[in-house]
Amino acid sequence: MLCTTLPSHADILIVGGGPVGALIAQRLAQGGQRVLLAEARRDVPDDPRALALSFASREALAANGLWDAAALAPTAIGRVHISQQGTLGRTGLAADELGLPELGYTVRYAALARHAQRVLQAGPAAISLGTPVLRIRQLPRYAAVTLGTPHGEHTLTCRLVILAEGGKLLGELRDIRQRSKSYEQSAVLAEVTPATPHEGCAYERFADDGPLALLPDGRNFMLVWTQAPAGAADRLALAEADFLAQINARLGRRAPQLVGLGARASWPLALKTVDSVVGQRVALVGNAAQTLHPVAGQGLNLGLRDAVTLAEVIATSPADQLGETAQLARYQRLRSQDANLVTHFTDGLITLFESPNPALKHARSLGLLALDAAAPLRRGFARRMVYGAR
Ligand SMILES: Cc1cc2nc3c(=O)[nH]c(=O)nc-3n(C[C@H](O)[C@H](O)[C@H](O)COP(=O)(O)OP(=O)(O)OC[C@H]3O[C@@H](n4cnc5c(N)ncnc54)[C@H](O)[C@@H]3O)c2cc1C
């Protein structure tokens, strides 16, 4: 519900109403917790991202009313085809190998965030839009948080602050350090039309000059093409036919040829991690806890699992434990394996596939073929991509 007057105290303050903040706000409030969510923006801006969400992420969102096919217009992903340019190496993952109806779905970030905002406004959590958090003071028994409002600053106390704001406020915290590794890469995003129907197949192609992914998105694909920043700028400026010719040359015969081009955009890429996802009276979820390269399409999937775990830890702790060190340590412990595995896997993919060394290229090709030949290994890998490490 929209909050008209800001309180002087909230048990739990969630900062950021993106998909991860929205999920944890809904889960906690539907479980009877007193929650206030502060979101800096009033409206969700247009955003070119199309996100591949796993079947498990859809289930998590649906459990709290945040999945609505009419609002999200999801495109089902039944298969993923993975290959490397210039080699025979390839493998595939399919939903039926896991006994699932789909591996996942492509949804637009803006549709998801707008739907989440509508659901929150009708739900039990108090939400305040257009109120950025400006400062956080961590104290042993509570945190004092200052928000910007149209009428000036407002400070409230809370027993637990959940940062779901993408990590912009980490500099405010005295006991959490963020590490950032620039990949010196940008993602070129473009809507592209295939010559033949995609039939729900997504493609991951490790081209010689950077990985590219095609996510089924309606009748089209959303292209996510990793490039050095100068290369990305050049590609954005290319004429339509030249742009398509460059992509088609990299795809070869591993994916449908592309014949149409819609809007294009680019996005700088970095890996951001923290030395701890909890601090005094603070827990981090989603991109605040880790911001990943989009190569494996895992950032939001991982962030939603942060939200589910933290909500579960809070729901199963005695009320007087809210925001206490022992409760936060439990959340940290429960998330570390999944977060480390996905973060290192994603970062490792970039490092492994960026080397032009022919011996390494051959080894990568053999690795893909080995994965293709070993059904149990492939199923284990696919299960981790859908459910995370459990
Ligand atoms: C090109 C690209 C492609 C991607 N593809 C995929 C994919 O296929 N699959 C996948 O799982 N992930 C993907 N990701 C990652 C995914 O977009 C993020 O992991 C996800 O958006 C993180 O959600 P979040 O809610 O944590 O943060 P955000 O979506 O960043 O939301 C943060 C919210 O906090 C608000 N906020 C910020 N500062 C403040 C403040 N001071 N006070 C109050 N509010 C504040 C913002 O306005 C925003 O609404 C991709 C990312 C990129 C860049």
The ligand as an SDF file (V2000), in Angstrom:
LIG
                    3D

 53 58  0  0  0  0  0  0  0  0999 V2000
   22.5170   -6.2440  -20.1960 C   0  0  0  0  0  0  0  0  0  0  0  0
   22.0620   -7.0480  -19.0180 C   0  0  0  0  0  0  0  0  0  0  0  0
   21.4050   -8.2500  -19.2030 C   0  0  0  0  0  0  0  0  0  0  0  0
   21.0100   -9.0100  -18.1090 C   0  0  0  0  0  0  0  0  0  0  0  0
   20.3960  -10.2140  -18.3320 N   0  0  0  0  0  0  0  0  0  0  0  0
   20.0240  -10.9690  -17.2790 C   0  0  0  0  0  0  0  0  0  0  0  0
   19.3820  -12.2320  -17.4960 C   0  0  0  0  0  0  0  0  0  0  0  0
   19.1840  -12.6650  -18.6210 O   0  0  0  0  0  0  0  0  0  0  0  0
   19.0150  -12.9620  -16.4010 N   0  0  0  0  0  0  0  0  0  0  0  0
   19.2570  -12.5200  -15.1120 C   0  0  0  0  0  0  0  0  0  0  0  0
   18.9150  -13.2370  -14.1470 O   0  0  0  0  0  0  0  0  0  0  0  0
   19.8590  -11.3170  -14.8920 N   0  0  0  0  0  0  0  0  0  0  0  0
   20.2410  -10.5510  -15.9280 C   0  0  0  0  0  0  0  0  0  0  0  0
   20.8280   -9.3220  -15.6960 N   0  0  0  0  0  0  0  0  0  0  0  0
   21.0230   -8.8600  -14.3090 C   0  0  0  0  0  0  0  0  0  0  0  0
   19.7630   -8.2040  -13.7260 C   0  0  0  0  0  0  0  0  0  0  0  0
   19.3470   -7.1260  -14.5530 O   0  0  0  0  0  0  0  0  0  0  0  0
   20.0140   -7.7060  -12.3180 C   0  0  0  0  0  0  0  0  0  0  0  0
   20.6350   -8.7290  -11.5670 O   0  0  0  0  0  0  0  0  0  0  0  0
   18.7160   -7.2830  -11.6200 C   0  0  0  0  0  0  0  0  0  0  0  0
   18.1170   -6.2220  -12.3070 O   0  0  0  0  0  0  0  0  0  0  0  0
   18.9940   -6.8890  -10.1700 C   0  0  0  0  0  0  0  0  0  0  0  0
   17.7750   -6.5500   -9.5480 O   0  0  0  0  0  0  0  0  0  0  0  0
   17.7620   -5.7080   -8.1850 P   0  0  0  0  0  0  0  0  0  0  0  0
   16.3220   -5.6010   -7.7890 O   0  0  0  0  0  0  0  0  0  0  0  0
   18.7520   -6.2720   -7.2370 O   0  0  0  0  0  0  0  0  0  0  0  0
   18.3680   -4.2820   -8.5860 O   0  0  0  0  0  0  0  0  0  0  0  0
   17.8300   -3.2070   -9.6280 P   0  0  0  0  0  0  0  0  0  0  0  0
   17.0680   -3.8520  -10.7000 O   0  0  0  0  0  0  0  0  0  0  0  0
   19.0410   -2.3980   -9.9790 O   0  0  0  0  0  0  0  0  0  0  0  0
   16.8350   -2.3060   -8.7690 O   0  0  0  0  0  0  0  0  0  0  0  0
   17.3250   -1.4100   -7.7690 C   0  0  0  0  0  0  0  0  0  0  0  0
   16.2170   -0.4410   -7.4030 C   0  0  0  0  0  0  0  0  0  0  0  0
   16.7070    0.3770   -6.3070 O   0  0  0  0  0  0  0  0  0  0  0  0
   16.3650    1.7260   -6.5640 C   0  0  0  0  0  0  0  0  0  0  0  0
   17.3470    2.5820   -5.8430 N   0  0  0  0  0  0  0  0  0  0  0  0
   18.6330    2.8310   -6.1840 C   0  0  0  0  0  0  0  0  0  0  0  0
   19.2080    3.6480   -5.2800 N   0  0  0  0  0  0  0  0  0  0  0  0
   18.2550    3.9160   -4.3410 C   0  0  0  0  0  0  0  0  0  0  0  0
   18.2380    4.6990   -3.1340 C   0  0  0  0  0  0  0  0  0  0  0  0
   19.3260    5.3820   -2.7210 N   0  0  0  0  0  0  0  0  0  0  0  0
   17.0970    4.7590   -2.4180 N   0  0  0  0  0  0  0  0  0  0  0  0
   15.9720    4.0660   -2.8190 C   0  0  0  0  0  0  0  0  0  0  0  0
   15.9490    3.3350   -3.9520 N   0  0  0  0  0  0  0  0  0  0  0  0
   17.0720    3.2320   -4.6880 C   0  0  0  0  0  0  0  0  0  0  0  0
   16.4310    1.8840   -8.0720 C   0  0  0  0  0  0  0  0  0  0  0  0
   15.6640    2.9960   -8.4930 O   0  0  0  0  0  0  0  0  0  0  0  0
   15.8430    0.5260   -8.5330 C   0  0  0  0  0  0  0  0  0  0  0  0
   14.4440    0.5810   -8.6560 O   0  0  0  0  0  0  0  0  0  0  0  0
   21.2460   -8.5450  -16.7900 C   0  0  0  0  0  0  0  0  0  0  0  0
   21.9020   -7.3190  -16.5850 C   0  0  0  0  0  0  0  0  0  0  0  0
   22.3060   -6.5790  -17.6900 C   0  0  0  0  0  0  0  0  0  0  0  0
   23.0160   -5.2680  -17.4470 C   0  0  0  0  0  0  0  0  0  0  0  0
  1  2  1  0
  2  3  1  0
  2 52  2  0
  3  4  2  0
  4  5  1  0
  4 50  1  0
  5  6  2  0
  6  7  1  0
  6 13  1  0
  7  8  2  0
  7  9  1  0
  9 10  1  0
 10 11  2  0
 10 12  1  0
 12 13  2  0
 13 14  1  0
 14 15  1  0
 14 50  1  0
 15 16  1  0
 16 17  1  0
 16 18  1  0
 18 19  1  0
 18 20  1  0
 20 21  1  0
 20 22  1  0
 22 23  1  0
 23 24  1  0
 24 25  2  0
 24 26  1  0
 24 27  1  0
 27 28  1  0
 28 29  2  0
 28 30  1  0
 28 31  1  0
 31 32  1  0
 32 33  1  0
 33 34  1  0
 33 48  1  0
 34 35  1  0
 35 36  1  0
 35 46  1  0
 36 37  1  0
 36 45  1  0
 37 38  2  0
 38 39  1  0
 39 40  1  0
 39 45  2  0
 40 41  1  0
 40 42  2  0
 42 43  1  0
 43 44  2  0
 44 45  1  0
 46 47  1  0
 46 48  1  0
 48 49  1  0
 50 51  2  0
 51 52  1  0
 52 53  1  0
M  END
$$$$
